[in-house]
Amino acid sequence: MTEVSIVPYDAKYRAAVRDCVFVTGYGGDDVTPFFTDRELFADLLTLYYTDYEPEHAYIGLADGAPAGYLLGCADTRVYEETMKREVFPRIFKNLARGRYRIDGVTARYIARGLLSQWRGEGMTPPLEQFPAHLHIDLFAPYRRLGLGARLVGAWLDDLRGMGSPGIHLGTSTAHTQSHGFYQKLGFRRYAVRRFRTSIFKDRDQRDLYGVYYVMSLRPHQ
Ligand SMILES: CC(C)(COP(=O)(O)OP(=O)(O)OC[C@H]1O[C@@H](n2cnc3c(N)ncnc32)[C@H](O)[C@@H]1OP(=O)(O)O)[C@@H](O)C(=O)NCCC(=O)NCCS
C-alpha cells in the first residue's frame, strides 16, 4: 500500500517539479513529442512559482518520494507583473546565451501559443473575485490516491486563512482527467474557449478548448 502525504515546497524538490511538469505537459502525458527542451518548458511553466512564490507551493509524496505538486499563486496580478519584470527577462537572457535548444517542433508549439495569445483566445476570470490560481500535476503512478484532493484542500485552507475571496484555474480539453476532479472538489465551470490552432496540432488533430474554473472562498451569507 502506497503511503501518501503532503509537505510544503522546499528547494530540494525543484528538480522533481521541473521533471513533473514536463512528463505531464500533454494533458497528463509526456510533452516531448510537442516540446523538446525540458529547461525552457519548466522555466515557462514553473519558474515563477518555485522561485518567486515558493511559500505557496506544496509537494505530494508517495512513500517519501515526490509524486507531484501544487503550485499556488495568491494574487494573479503579482504573477503577471513578476512574469513581465523578472521571469521573461531571465528566459530571454537564457535564449540569447543559447541555453535552450529550440528545434522545429518546439518552435511550432511556441509560435502557436503566441498566436493564440495575440488573438486573445485565452481568458482570465475576474481577478477581484478570483485573484488566486493554481497548477497541479501528479506523476501517472500516483493518481487516484487522494493526493490531488489533499493538495488542493491544503491550498484552499491557506487561502481562506489569508482572507482570499476566490480562486480560478485554467485547464484544457486535453486534460481529460482534470474536469471530474475539479468539479468533485467544488469548482464551477466559468468559461470554455476554442483555440483556432491547437498547440498539439502536429500529432493530435482534435479541437482544443481552454476550460476555466472558479471557486468563491467567501463563507456563505
Ligand atoms: C487531475 C489530478 C491532479 C487529480 O489528482 P488525483 O490525486 O489523481 O485525484 P484524487 O485521487 O484526489 O481524486 C479526488 C476525486 O476527484 C475525482 N477524480 C479524480 N481523477 C478523476 C478522473 N480521472 N476522472 C474523473 N474523476 C476524477 C474523483 O471524484 C476523485 O474521488 P474518488 O477517487 O474517490 O472517486 C491528477 O490525476 C493528475 O495529475 N492528472 C494529470 C495532469 C492533469 O490533468 N493536471 C491538471 C492540469 S490543469
Ligand as a Chemical Component Dictionary entry (heavy atoms), coordinates in Angstrom:
data_LIG
# 
_chem_comp.id                   LIG 
_chem_comp.type                 NON-POLYMER 
_chem_comp.pdbx_formal_charge   0 
_chem_comp.three_letter_code    LIG 
# 
loop_
_chem_comp_atom.comp_id 
_chem_comp_atom.atom_id 
_chem_comp_atom.alt_atom_id 
_chem_comp_atom.type_symbol 
_chem_comp_atom.charge 
_chem_comp_atom.model_Cartn_x 
_chem_comp_atom.model_Cartn_y 
_chem_comp_atom.model_Cartn_z 
_chem_comp_atom.pdbx_ordinal 
LIG C1  C1  C 0 -6.016  15.719 -12.090 1  
LIG C2  C2  C 0 -5.157  15.196 -10.938 2  
LIG C3  C3  C 0 -4.331  16.354 -10.325 3  
LIG C4  C4  C 0 -6.113  14.635 -9.861  4  
LIG O1  O1  O 0 -5.358  14.197 -8.739  5  
LIG P1  P1  P 0 -5.624  12.756 -8.105  6  
LIG O2  O2  O 0 -4.778  12.606 -6.908  7  
LIG O3  O3  O 0 -5.498  11.752 -9.177  8  
LIG O4  O4  O 0 -7.160  12.888 -7.679  9  
LIG P2  P2  P 0 -7.798  12.337 -6.321  10 
LIG O5  O5  O 0 -7.396  10.907 -6.119  11 
LIG O6  O6  O 0 -7.526  13.267 -5.214  12 
LIG O7  O7  O 0 -9.348  12.372 -6.724  13 
LIG C5  C5  C 0 -10.334 13.105 -5.990  14 
LIG C6  C6  C 0 -11.654 12.959 -6.719  15 
LIG O8  O8  O 0 -11.608 13.653 -7.974  16 
LIG C7  C7  C 0 -12.313 12.903 -8.949  17 
LIG N1  N1  N 0 -11.365 12.453 -9.989  18 
LIG C8  C8  C 0 -10.026 12.349 -9.899  19 
LIG N2  N2  N 0 -9.493  11.901 -11.054 20 
LIG C9  C9  C 0 -10.529 11.708 -11.879 21 
LIG C10 C10 C 0 -10.619 11.234 -13.213 22 
LIG N3  N3  N 0 -9.536  10.848 -13.921 23 
LIG N4  N4  N 0 -11.842 11.154 -13.779 24 
LIG C11 C11 C 0 -12.958 11.507 -13.083 25 
LIG N5  N5  N 0 -12.929 11.964 -11.801 26 
LIG C12 C12 C 0 -11.729 12.059 -11.218 27 
LIG C13 C13 C 0 -12.921 11.697 -8.256  28 
LIG O9  O9  O 0 -14.228 12.044 -7.811  29 
LIG C14 C14 C 0 -11.978 11.514 -7.087  30 
LIG O10 O10 O 0 -12.567 10.884 -5.986  31 
LIG P3  P3  P 0 -12.590 9.263  -5.944  32 
LIG O11 O11 O 0 -11.220 8.761  -6.318  33 
LIG O12 O12 O 0 -12.969 8.979  -4.527  34 
LIG O13 O13 O 0 -13.620 8.859  -6.942  35 
LIG C15 C15 C 0 -4.196  14.056 -11.391 36 
LIG O14 O14 O 0 -4.970  12.983 -11.879 37 
LIG C16 C16 C 0 -3.224  14.486 -12.469 38 
LIG O15 O15 O 0 -2.159  14.991 -12.175 39 
LIG N6  N6  N 0 -3.588  14.278 -13.770 40 
LIG C17 C17 C 0 -2.738  14.577 -14.913 41 
LIG C18 C18 C 0 -2.365  16.044 -15.044 42 
LIG C19 C19 C 0 -3.557  16.962 -15.018 43 
LIG O16 O16 O 0 -4.565  16.764 -15.684 44 
LIG N7  N7  N 0 -3.390  18.038 -14.231 45 
LIG C20 C20 C 0 -4.362  19.115 -14.123 46 
LIG C21 C21 C 0 -3.951  20.101 -15.129 47 
LIG S1  S1  S 0 -4.996  21.535 -15.143 48 
# 
loop_
_chem_comp_bond.comp_id 
_chem_comp_bond.atom_id_1 
_chem_comp_bond.atom_id_2 
_chem_comp_bond.value_order 
_chem_comp_bond.pdbx_ordinal 
LIG C1  C2  SING 1  
LIG C2  C3  SING 2  
LIG C2  C4  SING 3  
LIG C2  C15 SING 4  
LIG C4  O1  SING 5  
LIG O1  P1  SING 6  
LIG P1  O2  DOUB 7  
LIG P1  O3  SING 8  
LIG P1  O4  SING 9  
LIG O4  P2  SING 10 
LIG P2  O5  DOUB 11 
LIG P2  O6  SING 12 
LIG P2  O7  SING 13 
LIG O7  C5  SING 14 
LIG C5  C6  SING 15 
LIG C6  O8  SING 16 
LIG C6  C14 SING 17 
LIG O8  C7  SING 18 
LIG C7  N1  SING 19 
LIG C7  C13 SING 20 
LIG N1  C8  SING 21 
LIG N1  C12 SING 22 
LIG C8  N2  DOUB 23 
LIG N2  C9  SING 24 
LIG C9  C10 SING 25 
LIG C9  C12 DOUB 26 
LIG C10 N3  SING 27 
LIG C10 N4  DOUB 28 
LIG N4  C11 SING 29 
LIG C11 N5  DOUB 30 
LIG N5  C12 SING 31 
LIG C13 O9  SING 32 
LIG C13 C14 SING 33 
LIG C14 O10 SING 34 
LIG O10 P3  SING 35 
LIG P3  O11 DOUB 36 
LIG P3  O12 SING 37 
LIG P3  O13 SING 38 
LIG C15 O14 SING 39 
LIG C15 C16 SING 40 
LIG C16 O15 DOUB 41 
LIG C16 N6  SING 42 
LIG N6  C17 SING 43 
LIG C17 C18 SING 44 
LIG C18 C19 SING 45 
LIG C19 O16 DOUB 46 
LIG C19 N7  SING 47 
LIG N7  C20 SING 48 
LIG C20 C21 SING 49 
LIG C21 S1  SING 50 
# 
